[in-house]
Each structure stands twice: as structure tokens, then as C-alpha cells.
């Protein structure tokens, strides 16, 4: 995909974000666009950056580290959004600005302990298994308050909010149901953790539903970069 096409796609997604936000009376500036560049080559990251995109999401650690190194001349913010294995925490803690997929205290502690002291605290979101799918990672909703309190107390992390990947649904009404549950959990947590500011939900197929339910960050891959690479 060439640079002009990627720039056009970013413009189209930005227009979808604007329209969805204004439809529910929100300021479009309150919704951040995360370009999910996993499986795509570094050239598309550079093309998106040239179009003004600054936040990029990756699932696969070594692929991401290679891209981060290859774009070190650019002022980009890198978000790890995939499942986290214990043996990968040191590299994640050392290379990323954000981690969206923390769902266990053990992982959070390792990220905190392994965050290099010369870097600012690592910004994290807690992943919630909002649809109750056995195949999905994420903390169970009833276990979320205890995990959030424990993670918020870790010295080298900054807890910013919640993330979820709901089960797919075809129509917007059904898409909104799990997103509304996540938004309610977020609102409840903010009663004791008022500094939380990030609700990471919504992808290419359901960004309108996510914005209607209060998403502050949408994770968009296909609508920007096309189908995943192999």
C-alpha cells in the first residue's frame, strides 16, 4: 500500500471518528487514534507518520522492536497491545511507552521492576475479558478492582485505564452492550482512582459503537493498512 493510500485511509478514519463523536455530543479531540501496524512492514509506519500519525500498536514483540529501532529518528509513541508472557516483560518494559494488555499482577510487577530507571513510568491499561470468552485474555470483571488498586501502587507504572476486545457482533446495538459494560467498570474505578483517563476499545468494525460508549482511544488496523500481512 502506497503512502498516498495510507494518508487517505487515515483521513477517512479520522472523519469516522469525528462523525461518531459529534453524533453523541462528544468533542472528537477526546478520541485518540492508535494505528495498529502489526504484521505490516516498517515502510507503512513511516507513511502513516508522514501523514501525522504518532501512536502505533503492536502485538508481536520482536517485530515491534525491529520497527521501533528502524523508526528511532521519528517522534512516535509505541503501544504493546498483545498477550504478555513472563519471559517478554523485560523487553516490553524497555521499549514501549504504553502497554494495554496487563491482566495479572505478576506481569504488572515484572513490568514495574524491569522498567529502566532512566525512562518515565510505563503507561498501562488493564485488559478486561468483558465478553467472558475462554479464548480471550483479560481479568474477570469481579477481580478488576483489586487488580487496579494493586497495579496503581506499583512505582514504575502509571495506570491509565482499561482495554477490552469484545466478541464480534454485526449490528451497532449488540456491539455496544459489552462496550457499555466496560465503560461502567471504568466509571466505577474512577471513583477511587480519579486519575484514570483512558478507555481503549473499538477497532475498525466497531469504532462508532465504542465512541458512543465513551472510548478515548480506538485501535485501528485494517481500515488504515488493509488486511494483515503474513
C-alpha positions as CSV (number, residue, x, y, z in Angstrom):
1,X,0.0,0.0,0.0
2,X,1.5,3.3,-1.0
3,X,1.9,6.4,1.2
4,X,-1.0,8.3,-0.5
5,X,-3.4,5.5,0.1
6,X,-2.4,5.2,3.8
7,X,-2.8,9.0,4.2
8,X,-6.2,8.8,2.6
9,X,-7.2,5.9,4.9
10,X,-6.1,7.9,8.0
11,X,-8.2,10.8,6.8
12,X,-11.2,8.6,6.3
13,X,-10.8,7.0,9.7
14,X,-10.4,10.4,11.3
15,X,-13.6,11.5,9.6
16,X,-15.4,8.4,11.0
17,X,-14.1,9.3,14.5
18,X,-15.3,12.9,14.1
19,X,-18.7,12.0,12.9
20,X,-19.2,9.3,15.6
21,X,-18.1,11.7,18.3
22,X,-20.3,14.6,17.2
23,X,-23.3,12.3,16.8
24,X,-23.2,11.7,20.6
25,X,-22.2,15.2,21.6
26,X,-18.5,14.5,22.2
27,X,-15.5,16.5,21.2
28,X,-13.6,14.5,18.5
29,X,-10.4,15.7,20.1
30,X,-11.1,13.4,23.1
31,X,-10.7,10.3,21.0
32,X,-7.1,9.2,20.2
33,X,-6.3,7.1,17.1
34,X,-4.0,4.2,17.6
35,X,-2.7,2.8,14.3
36,X,-2.3,-1.0,14.7
37,X,0.7,-1.7,12.5
38,X,1.3,-5.4,13.5
39,X,2.3,-7.7,10.6
40,X,2.8,-4.7,8.3
41,X,6.3,-3.5,7.2
42,X,8.1,-0.5,8.6
43,X,7.5,1.4,5.4
44,X,3.8,1.7,6.2
45,X,4.7,3.1,9.7
46,X,6.8,5.8,8.0
47,X,4.0,6.5,5.6
48,X,1.4,6.9,8.4
49,X,3.9,9.0,10.4
50,X,4.3,11.3,7.4
51,X,0.5,11.7,7.4
52,X,0.7,12.9,11.0
53,X,0.0,9.6,12.9
54,X,2.1,9.3,16.1
55,X,0.6,6.4,18.0
56,X,1.3,2.8,16.8
57,X,0.2,-0.5,18.3
58,X,2.0,-3.8,18.0
59,X,1.2,-7.4,19.2
60,X,4.4,-9.3,18.3
61,X,7.4,-8.3,20.3
62,X,10.4,-9.0,18.1
63,X,8.6,-7.5,15.0
64,X,7.8,-4.4,17.1
65,X,11.4,-4.0,18.5
66,X,12.7,-4.1,14.9
67,X,10.2,-1.3,13.9
68,X,11.0,0.8,16.9
69,X,14.7,0.7,16.1
70,X,14.0,1.4,12.4
71,X,12.0,4.5,13.2
72,X,14.1,5.9,16.0
73,X,14.5,9.1,14.1
74,X,10.7,9.8,14.4
75,X,8.9,11.0,17.4
76,X,6.5,8.1,17.8
77,X,4.6,6.5,20.7
78,X,4.6,2.7,20.8
79,X,1.8,0.7,22.4
80,X,2.1,-3.0,23.2
81,X,-1.4,-4.5,22.8
82,X,-0.8,-8.3,22.6
83,X,-0.8,-11.0,25.2
84,X,2.2,-10.8,27.6
85,X,4.4,-13.8,28.5
86,X,6.6,-13.5,31.6
87,X,9.7,-14.0,29.6
88,X,8.9,-11.0,27.4
89,X,8.3,-8.4,30.1
90,X,11.9,-7.0,30.3
91,X,11.9,-6.2,26.6
92,X,8.4,-4.7,26.7
93,X,9.3,-2.6,29.7
94,X,12.4,-1.3,27.9
95,X,11.0,-0.5,24.5
96,X,7.4,0.7,24.8
97,X,5.6,3.8,26.0
98,X,2.3,2.1,26.7
99,X,1.1,-1.4,27.5
100,X,-2.7,-2.1,27.0
101,X,-2.8,-5.8,27.9
102,X,-1.9,-6.1,31.6
103,X,-4.3,-8.7,33.1
104,X,-2.2,-10.2,36.0
105,X,-0.5,-8.7,39.0
106,X,2.6,-10.9,38.3
107,X,3.0,-9.3,34.9
108,X,2.5,-5.8,36.2
109,X,5.1,-6.3,39.0
110,X,7.6,-7.6,36.4
111,X,7.0,-4.6,34.1
112,X,7.4,-2.2,37.1
113,X,10.6,-3.9,38.3
114,X,12.1,-4.1,34.8
115,X,11.2,-0.6,33.6
116,X,14.6,1.1,33.0
117,X,15.2,3.9,35.6
118,X,16.2,6.4,33.0
119,X,12.7,6.1,31.3
120,X,9.5,7.7,32.6
121,X,7.0,5.3,34.2
122,X,5.4,2.9,31.8
123,X,1.7,3.8,31.0
124,X,-0.6,0.8,31.3
125,X,-4.2,-0.2,30.8
126,X,-5.8,-3.3,32.3
127,X,-7.3,-5.7,29.8
128,X,-10.7,-6.9,30.9
129,X,-12.4,-10.1,29.5
130,X,-15.6,-8.2,29.0
131,X,-17.4,-10.9,26.9
132,X,-16.4,-13.8,29.1
133,X,-14.7,-15.7,26.3
134,X,-12.5,-18.6,27.3
135,X,-10.2,-17.9,24.4
136,X,-9.6,-14.2,25.3
137,X,-7.1,-12.8,27.8
138,X,-8.2,-10.4,30.4
139,X,-9.0,-10.0,34.0
140,X,-12.5,-11.0,35.1
141,X,-14.7,-8.0,35.9
142,X,-15.2,-9.0,39.5
143,X,-11.5,-9.2,40.0
144,X,-10.8,-5.9,38.4
145,X,-11.0,-3.5,41.5
146,X,-8.4,-5.5,43.4
147,X,-6.0,-5.7,40.5
148,X,-6.4,-2.0,39.7
149,X,-5.6,-1.0,43.2
150,X,-2.5,-3.2,43.3
151,X,-1.2,-2.0,39.9
152,X,-1.8,1.7,40.7
153,X,0.5,1.3,43.7
154,X,3.5,0.0,41.7
155,X,6.3,2.6,41.5
156,X,7.4,2.3,37.8
157,X,3.9,2.1,36.3
158,X,1.2,4.6,35.6
159,X,-2.3,3.1,35.5
160,X,-4.3,5.0,32.9
161,X,-7.4,2.9,32.3
162,X,-9.0,-0.2,30.7
163,X,-8.8,-2.1,27.5
164,X,-11.0,-4.8,26.0
165,X,-11.6,-6.8,22.8
166,X,-15.3,-7.8,22.9
167,X,-16.7,-10.7,21.0
168,X,-17.6,-9.6,17.4
169,X,-21.2,-8.5,16.7
170,X,-22.8,-7.5,13.5
171,X,-25.1,-4.6,14.5
172,X,-24.2,-1.5,16.5
173,X,-26.7,-2.2,19.3
174,X,-25.1,-5.6,20.0
175,X,-21.6,-4.1,19.7
176,X,-22.5,-1.5,22.3
177,X,-23.6,-4.0,25.0
178,X,-20.1,-5.2,26.1
179,X,-18.6,-1.8,25.5
180,X,-21.2,-0.2,27.8
181,X,-20.2,-2.8,30.5
182,X,-16.5,-1.8,30.1
183,X,-17.4,1.9,30.4
184,X,-19.4,1.2,33.6
185,X,-16.4,-0.6,35.1
186,X,-14.2,2.4,34.1
187,X,-16.6,4.9,35.7
188,X,-16.7,2.8,38.9
189,X,-12.9,2.6,39.1
190,X,-12.6,6.3,38.7
191,X,-14.5,6.8,41.9
192,X,-11.4,5.5,43.8
193,X,-8.8,6.2,41.1
194,X,-9.8,9.6,39.6
195,X,-6.6,9.9,37.6
196,X,-7.8,7.2,35.1
197,X,-8.2,8.8,31.7
198,X,-8.0,6.0,29.0
199,X,-10.7,3.7,27.7
200,X,-9.1,1.7,25.0
201,X,-11.8,0.0,23.0
202,X,-13.1,-0.1,19.4
203,X,-11.5,-1.4,16.2
204,X,-12.1,-0.9,12.5
205,X,-15.5,-2.7,12.6
206,X,-17.0,-1.1,15.8
207,X,-15.3,2.2,16.3
208,X,-18.7,4.1,16.1
209,X,-20.2,1.9,18.9
210,X,-17.0,2.3,21.0
211,X,-17.0,6.1,20.7
212,X,-20.8,6.2,21.5
213,X,-19.9,4.3,24.8
214,X,-17.1,6.7,25.7
215,X,-13.9,5.3,24.1
216,X,-10.9,7.7,24.4
217,X,-8.7,5.5,22.2
218,X,-9.6,3.4,19.2
219,X,-7.3,0.7,17.9
220,X,-7.5,0.7,14.1
221,X,-5.5,-1.6,11.8
222,X,-7.4,-2.9,8.7
223,X,-9.1,0.4,7.9
224,X,-5.7,2.1,7.8
225,X,-3.3,-0.5,6.5
226,X,-5.6,-3.0,4.8
227,X,-5.6,-6.7,5.6
228,X,-2.9,-8.1,7.8
229,X,0.4,-9.2,6.2
230,X,1.5,-12.8,6.6
